[in-house]
Amino acid sequence: MPTGIIINCFSVLTGALSGCALGRFFSNKFKDTITIILGLSAFSIGINNLIKALHMPPIILSIVFGTAIGQFLHIEENIIYFFEWLLSKLSHEKHGVDTHSFVTVVVLFSPVGLVFLVFLVFLQKGSAAIPPY
């Protein structure tokens, strides 16, 4: 059982809900500073893992080609258009839903993101085989 992934998902969900509930008690300057510090921390962790990785060229090439294909096919715009259409069909009145935030949440918590992460981990370790589940 992928215990780490489940704990990570619950931690992100708990943090997001806590941030929504308690965010009004913090100043905008504090929020901006924390965002910058967490971004720099994530960046430094990424650099550290990049240095340790033995098989980074396939990962970098797959990200570059995936981005190029996504830009060429206008995937982001099509996803946003699809969810706007879907929300218009599901709702008869306007709720003021921010489509960009909705798409971000769907992508973050979808299994596709998990599959992409597992793919990157296996590429980084140099394993070309699909693991048995």
LUMPANU-945541 format. One record per residue: residue number from 1; x, y, z of N, C-alpha, C in turn; residue in three letters. Coordinates in steps of 0.1 Angstrom, whole numbers, plus 5000, padded with zeros to 4 digits. Example, Ala and Ser with C-alpha at 12.3 -4.5 7.8 and 13.67 -1.06 7.14 Angstrom:
<pts>
1;5132;4943;5078;5123;4955;5078;5132;4967;5078;ALA
2;5128;4978;5071;5137;4989;5071;5129;5000;5079;SER
</pts>
This chain:
<pts>
1;5008;4988;5000;5000;5000;5000;5009;5012;5000;MET
2;5006;5022;4992;5014;5034;4991;5011;5044;5002;PRO
3;5017;5041;5014;5014;5048;5026;5019;5063;5025;THR
4;5031;5065;5019;5036;5078;5018;5028;5087;5009;GLY
5;5022;5082;4999;5014;5090;4990;5001;5093;4996;ILE
6;4995;5084;5004;4983;5087;5011;4985;5097;5022;ILE
7;4996;5096;5029;4999;5106;5040;5001;5120;5033;ILE
8;5008;5120;5022;5011;5133;5015;4998;5139;5010;ASN
9;4989;5131;5005;4976;5137;5000;4968;5142;5012;CYS
10;4967;5135;5023;4960;5140;5035;4967;5152;5041;PHE
11;4980;5153;5040;4987;5164;5045;4984;5177;5037;SER
12;4984;5175;5024;4981;5186;5015;4967;5191;5017;VAL
13;4957;5181;5018;4943;5185;5020;4942;5192;5034;LEU
14;4948;5187;5044;4947;5193;5057;4953;5207;5057;THR
15;4965;5209;5051;4971;5222;5050;4962;5232;5042;GLY
16;4956;5227;5031;4948;5236;5023;4936;5240;5031;ALA
17;4929;5231;5038;4918;5235;5046;4921;5244;5057;LEU
18;4933;5241;5064;4937;5250;5075;4940;5264;5069;SER
19;4947;5264;5058;4950;5277;5052;4937;5285;5048;GLY
20;4927;5278;5043;4915;5285;5040;4908;5290;5053;CYS
21;4908;5282;5064;4902;5286;5076;4909;5297;5084;ALA
22;4923;5296;5084;4930;5305;5092;4937;5316;5084;LEU
23;4936;5316;5071;4943;5326;5063;4940;5340;5065;GLY
24;4928;5343;5070;4924;5357;5072;4930;5363;5084;ARG
25;4937;5354;5093;4943;5359;5105;4958;5364;5102;PHE
26;4963;5361;5090;4977;5365;5087;4977;5376;5077;PHE
27;4987;5385;5079;4989;5396;5070;4993;5392;5056;SER
28;4991;5400;5046;4995;5397;5032;5010;5396;5031;ASN
29;5017;5404;5039;5032;5404;5039;5037;5390;5044;LYS
30;5031;5385;5054;5035;5372;5060;5032;5361;5050;PHE
31;5020;5362;5043;5016;5352;5033;5026;5352;5022;LYS
32;5030;5364;5017;5039;5365;5006;5053;5360;5010;ASP
33;5058;5363;5022;5071;5358;5026;5071;5343;5028;THR
34;5060;5337;5034;5060;5323;5035;5060;5316;5021;ILE
35;5052;5322;5012;5052;5316;4998;5066;5316;4992;THR
36;5073;5327;4993;5086;5328;4988;5096;5318;4994;ILE
37;5095;5317;5008;5104;5307;5015;5101;5293;5011;ILE
38;5088;5289;5010;5084;5276;5006;5088;5273;4992;LEU
39;5087;5283;4983;5092;5281;4969;5106;5279;4968;GLY
40;5114;5287;4976;5129;5285;4976;5132;5271;4982;LEU
41;5125;5267;4992;5128;5254;4998;5125;5243;4988;SER
42;5114;5244;4981;5111;5233;4970;5121;5234;4959;ALA
43;5126;5246;4956;5136;5247;4945;5149;5241;4950;PHE
44;5153;5243;4962;5166;5237;4967;5165;5222;4968;SER
45;5153;5217;4972;5151;5202;4973;5152;5196;4958;ILE
46;5146;5203;4949;5147;5199;4935;5161;5199;4930;GLY
47;5169;5209;4933;5183;5210;4929;5191;5199;4935;ILE
48;5188;5196;4948;5195;5185;4955;5192;5172;4948;ASN
49;5180;5169;4945;5176;5157;4938;5182;5156;4924;ASN
50;5182;5168;4918;5188;5168;4904;5203;5164;4904;LEU
51;5210;5168;4914;5224;5165;4915;5226;5150;4918;ILE
52;5217;5144;4926;5218;5130;4929;5213;5121;4918;LYS
53;5205;5126;4909;5199;5117;4898;5210;5113;4888;ALA
54;5209;5100;4885;5218;5094;4875;5212;5095;4861;LEU
55;5200;5095;4860;5193;5093;4847;5184;5105;4844;HIS
56;5190;5117;4844;5182;5129;4842;5179;5133;4828;MET
57;5187;5130;4818;5184;5134;4804;5171;5129;4799;PRO
58;5167;5116;4802;5153;5112;4797;5142;5120;4804;PRO
59;5144;5124;4817;5134;5131;4824;5133;5145;4818;ILE
60;5144;5152;4816;5144;5165;4810;5138;5165;4796;ILE
61;5143;5156;4788;5137;5155;4774;5122;5153;4774;LEU
62;5117;5144;4783;5103;5141;4783;5095;5153;4787;SER
63;5100;5161;4797;5094;5173;4801;5094;5184;4790;ILE
64;5105;5185;4783;5106;5195;4773;5097;5191;4761;VAL
65;5098;5179;4757;5089;5175;4746;5074;5175;4749;PHE
66;5071;5171;4762;5057;5171;4766;5052;5186;4767;GLY
67;5060;5195;4771;5056;5209;4771;5054;5214;4757;THR
68;5063;5211;4748;5062;5215;4734;5050;5210;4728;ALA
69;5047;5197;4730;5035;5191;4724;5022;5198;4730;ILE
70;5022;5200;4744;5011;5206;4750;5009;5220;4745;GLY
71;5019;5228;4743;5018;5241;4737;5013;5241;4723;GLN
72;5018;5232;4715;5014;5231;4701;4999;5227;4700;PHE
73;4995;5218;4708;4981;5213;4708;4971;5222;4716;LEU
74;4976;5232;4723;4968;5241;4731;4960;5233;4741;HIS
75;4967;5224;4748;4960;5215;4758;4954;5223;4769;ILE
76;4962;5232;4775;4957;5240;4786;4944;5247;4783;GLU
77;4944;5254;4771;4932;5261;4767;4920;5252;4765;GLU
78;4923;5240;4759;4912;5231;4757;4907;5225;4770;ASN
79;4915;5223;4779;4911;5217;4792;4902;5228;4799;ILE
80;4907;5240;4799;4899;5251;4805;4885;5253;4798;ILE
81;4886;5253;4785;4873;5254;4777;4864;5242;4781;TYR
82;4869;5230;4782;4861;5218;4785;4854;5220;4799;PHE
83;4862;5224;4809;4856;5225;4822;4847;5237;4823;PHE
84;4849;5247;4816;4839;5258;4815;4826;5253;4809;GLU
85;4827;5245;4798;4815;5240;4792;4808;5230;4802;TRP
86;4816;5222;4809;4811;5212;4818;4803;5219;4830;LEU
87;4810;5230;4835;4803;5237;4846;4791;5244;4841;LEU
88;4791;5249;4829;4779;5255;4824;4767;5245;4822;SER
89;4770;5233;4818;4760;5223;4817;4755;5218;4830;LYS
90;4764;5217;4840;4760;5212;4853;4752;5222;4862;LEU
91;4755;5235;4859;4749;5245;4867;4740;5254;4858;SER
92;4728;5257;4863;4719;5266;4856;4722;5281;4859;HIS
93;4729;5283;4870;4731;5297;4874;4746;5299;4876;GLU
94;4751;5311;4874;4765;5313;4876;4769;5314;4891;LYS
95;4779;5306;4894;4784;5306;4908;4797;5313;4909;HIS
96;4802;5319;4899;4815;5326;4900;4827;5317;4902;GLY
97;4827;5305;4897;4838;5295;4899;4850;5300;4890;VAL
98;4861;5301;4897;4874;5304;4890;4878;5291;4882;ASP
99;4877;5291;4869;4880;5279;4862;4895;5275;4863;THR
100;4904;5285;4863;4918;5282;4865;4921;5274;4878;HIS
101;4915;5279;4889;4916;5272;4902;4910;5258;4901;SER
102;4899;5257;4895;4892;5244;4894;4900;5234;4886;PHE
103;4906;5238;4875;4915;5230;4867;4927;5226;4875;VAL
104;4933;5235;4883;4944;5232;4891;4941;5222;4901;THR
105;4930;5223;4908;4926;5213;4918;4924;5199;4912;VAL
106;4917;5199;4900;4915;5186;4893;4928;5180;4890;VAL
107;4937;5187;4884;4950;5182;4880;4958;5177;4892;VAL
108;4958;5185;4903;4966;5182;4914;4961;5169;4921;LEU
109;4948;5167;4921;4943;5155;4929;4939;5144;4919;PHE
110;4942;5145;4907;4939;5134;4898;4949;5123;4898;SER
111;4945;5111;4894;4955;5100;4893;4965;5102;4882;PRO
112;4963;5111;4872;4972;5113;4862;4985;5119;4868;VAL
113;4984;5128;4877;4995;5134;4884;5003;5124;4891;GLY
114;4996;5114;4898;5003;5103;4905;5011;5094;4895;LEU
115;5004;5091;4884;5011;5083;4874;5023;5090;4868;VAL
116;5022;5103;4866;5034;5111;4861;5045;5110;4871;PHE
117;5042;5112;4884;5052;5112;4894;5059;5098;4895;LEU
118;5051;5087;4895;5057;5074;4895;5066;5072;4883;VAL
119;5061;5077;4871;5069;5075;4859;5083;5083;4861;PHE
120;5083;5095;4866;5095;5102;4868;5104;5095;4878;LEU
121;5099;5089;4889;5107;5082;4898;5114;5070;4892;VAL
122;5106;5063;4884;5112;5051;4878;5122;5055;4867;PHE
123;5120;5066;4860;5130;5071;4851;5143;5075;4858;LEU
124;5141;5082;4869;5152;5086;4877;5161;5075;4882;GLN
125;5154;5064;4886;5161;5052;4891;5167;5044;4880;LYS
126;5163;5047;4868;5169;5039;4856;5161;5026;4853;GLY
127;5149;5025;4858;5141;5013;4856;5132;5015;4844;SER
128;5133;5007;4834;5124;5008;4823;5112;4999;4824;ALA
129;5112;4990;4834;5101;4981;4835;5089;4987;4843;ALA
130;5077;4983;4840;5065;4988;4847;5064;4979;4859;ILE
131;5063;4985;4871;5063;4977;4883;5050;4969;4884;PRO
132;5050;4957;4890;5038;4950;4892;5030;4955;4904;PRO
133;5017;4957;4903;5009;4961;4914;5000;4951;4919;TYR
</pts>
